[in-house]
Each structure stands twice: as C-alpha cells, then as structure tokens.
Amino acid sequence: MHEGLAAELSEVIAEPARVLTATAVLDRLSHDFYWYSPVLRPQLVNKTGDVAVQPVSVEEVLGVMRFAGQRSIPVTVRGAGTGNYGQCVPLEGGIVLDLSLMDKLEEITADGVAICEPGLRLGALETQARKQGWELRMYPSTLVKASIGGFLAGGSGGIGSVAHGGLRDFDTVRAFEVVTMEDKPRVVLHEGAAVHEILHAWGTNGVITRIWFALTQAVEWTQWSAAFDTYEQAFHFTESIAVDGAWTKRLATVFEWPIPSFFTPVKQVVREGKALALIMIATEQAGGLSAAAALAGAEVTFSGAYQGPRTQPLLSDYTWNHTTLWAMKADAAYTYLQCGFSATECGEQFRLLRERFGNEILFHIEFMKSGDGVVFPGAIPVVRFTTEKRLNELIDYCREIGVFVANPHVNYLEDGGRFRADNIQLRAKQKYDPRGLLNPGKMISFRKEAVSR
C-alpha cells in the first residue's frame, strides 16, 4: 500500500525524492517529543504515517490536499517536531505533510513584520531580524530547531512572553494563509481576529502556508542568574522585576531546589541547595539588577551578553520546557505540567500544593503577561510520576484551587492546549475540513455527522 500511495503522490510532488517511505524516516517524521509524557508514550510510540511528503510550494500543498481529499486519506501536518503533546503524530496513518522545506523568509517590513513560510526556523528568523534592528517578540526554548509554523500551530508563548504576552495577544500574529481540506481546496487569508480560527489548532483545520509575524525592536540583552537561600525569596525578587515596567526584560524564571542541580552543563551558575533565578535584562540595566539582588540577599552567579541563538552558554536552554528535559535526564521518573497561577493568590496556591503533594511537584515559574496586561506566574512545574491516577489527582486539585492547567498528558486539543471557549477553532474545522481528514482524532468535539454539507 505504501509503495502504491507513494507512486501516486509522485505525480503530485515534482521530485519523487520528496516522497518518503523508508521506515526509519517515517518513524522520525511521525513523532515529536510526546515522550515527555509517560501517559502518551505507550499510546503513540507505534503510530506512524503511511507516507511522508515534503512540498516546496503552496501549489504542491494544494495538490496533496486534493489528492488526499479525493481518496479520503488522512493528512497530518508536521513542523519541526519540537512539540510535546503528540500534535503531529498521525493516529490514523495516511500522509505526513512535512513543511520543513517551505522555509523562506520573504521580507521583514519597515514596521517590523516578518513575512515568511511556515518551515522557517525561529533561530534563523531571530538571527536575521537582529541584523535589521528587530527581534522575535517571543520564542520557545527550542529556538534553534523550532519552525514558526509549528510554533503558531502548537505553541502558546515562551521567552519574551513576560513583556509581549502569548501568541494570541497584542496582534503578534498579524495574518496567515491557510490551505483548506474542502472538496476543492483553496488558500484562505486570515487577518486580525480571524487568525484565532487556526492559531494553536494543531493543524486540525487547515495548513498554514504563509505567515505575517510581528517582531519588536531589538535590545542588547544580558543573561543573568542569581542564587537565593529560599524559593520564596527567589520568587518574590523575580516577581518584583517581572511586574515592574521600569525593567526591560525578556525572561524571568524561578526554580526551586533541586531543579537547578539538574543543569549540569551550567553548574557554575548553580549553588548547592539554593533556588535559582534566570533573567534576561537589558544590558544597560544589568548593573542595577545586580545591585537590587545584593540588597535582597542573593548571590549573582552569572552575567553575560546574549549574542543570538548560538550564544554559549545559552541560559534559555534551561528554561520553559527545556527545564523538563534536564529533569528527565537526571531522573526518568520526572515529567511536567503546564500551569498558570493567580497573580494575587499564588502564595496560597503554592502552600496548598506543597501541603498535599510534597516534593512530588517542584516549582518552576515562567512569568508571563496576559492579554489584558497583567503579569502573572505561568509555570511548568516538574512532577514526579508514579501513576496516571495520581497525576490526574494533581491536575484536578490544581484546577480546584484555581490553578489553570493545560494538560500535556492528553493527545487532543480541548484539554491539551489553548482551545477557545467560543469554539472558533471547531467551527473552522467544520468549515474547512468537513470530512475530518486533517490530523483526525485530535479535536474530539468535532463530529462529521454534525456537519451540514
């Protein structure tokens, strides 16, 4: 079957070498970092596509969508595969649409909007943007590898979100073009509020093929770290920097001990038994930050220039979900949650979680700005996994005490990400993919029989 399907697709894709059937290649292109979750690991390990294709143009994407639609073949879109929910894992086989070769940066406009293809790596965009006086508003800790299309389809925020919010906020995503899976596939331009139909929908309701992504003016940054005697001291100091608009920052992260002990490549910035704060601060303010830390009783353990994605050491490699990776390297029993704590009640929420779950949960805070301008403690806590039942008890208790959880241990959009309460993503799927062929199984509220044709 694979060979016959590949032969037919070779008539759609101009170069047969971009139609892939080798077992090892299919396995790689059919998976992401789903194995961060001990729950998803056994569910998804054996799921693969029947064939992978690597288009280089919108015309080829349209051709693949027509081909698949006529034959009722599922299509699962893949970026760089740096996501963690199994977003690009094909549950029903079919075609894996790998957009990595559609990686052109068309231009950066005079007002700082990058117009590009979805396969463009964020690290490459950051490097080019800084040459022109701009930089990314936000990016994941997988900066060098992650693609912009994958980030928009499956991400929500990252380094920079303390100042610029998440992808859904402040018109960061200005527009994109999307190829549909209708009877006659077409390219649909989404601008303004319409981007929310497709944003963070895991490729379940359209294929992003062109992007208008707002940047911000480049800043000369300093990477900075400090050790504190207690988590509470580290948290309150970092919070004071994060919420104060007088400080120009790109990252404000707090780890309780023993999380810093997992960061073996940068052990020089860690102090035994102490909580750690990592901050990216405007270089002109680095001296003032160190002075403020000294007044707070902290030891500044590192201060050095950020010179782009290849900076060594790159301290953002230890933040956001890279923190989880370092924890798992230290002890395979660790996994994670994705949480949002209350800006005003977080202290009580920390206390309640520690009281009930002890060191099963280790606090790792990433300060973020919400769409209404409030800076709050987002979090990717490190969790010691024992059973799925115990993990779900922790998730349920978080929600009971007002902690938001995007559950990274499910493989569907509604509980695993930024599914919108207004169902705009679901309505878009009904409109653009009425047969349910795009990444099937990942939007469980979709029902083919409920669609009027």
SULJOUR-V455139 format. One record per helix or strand. SS is the DSSP state (a for helix, b for strand). FROM is the first residue (numbers start at 0). LEN is the number of residues. If there is no record, write none. Layout:
((SS,FROM,LEN) (SS,FROM,LEN))
//
This chain:
((a,1,8) (a,15,3) (b,18,2) (a,22,7) (a,33,3) (a,37,7) (b,50,3) (a,57,14) (b,74,4) (b,94,4) (b,104,4) (b,112,4) (b,120,1) (a,121,10) (b,133,3) (b,138,1) (b,146,1) (a,147,7) (b,158,1) (a,160,4) (b,172,7) (b,186,5) (a,191,6) (b,206,11) (b,220,8) (a,230,13) (b,248,7) (a,258,4) (a,263,6) (b,274,8) (a,282,13) (b,298,7) (a,314,4) (a,321,9) (b,333,3) (b,337,3) (a,345,15) (b,360,2) (b,363,6) (b,374,5) (b,381,3) (a,387,13) (b,403,3) (a,412,4) (a,423,9) (b,437,1) (a,447,3))
//
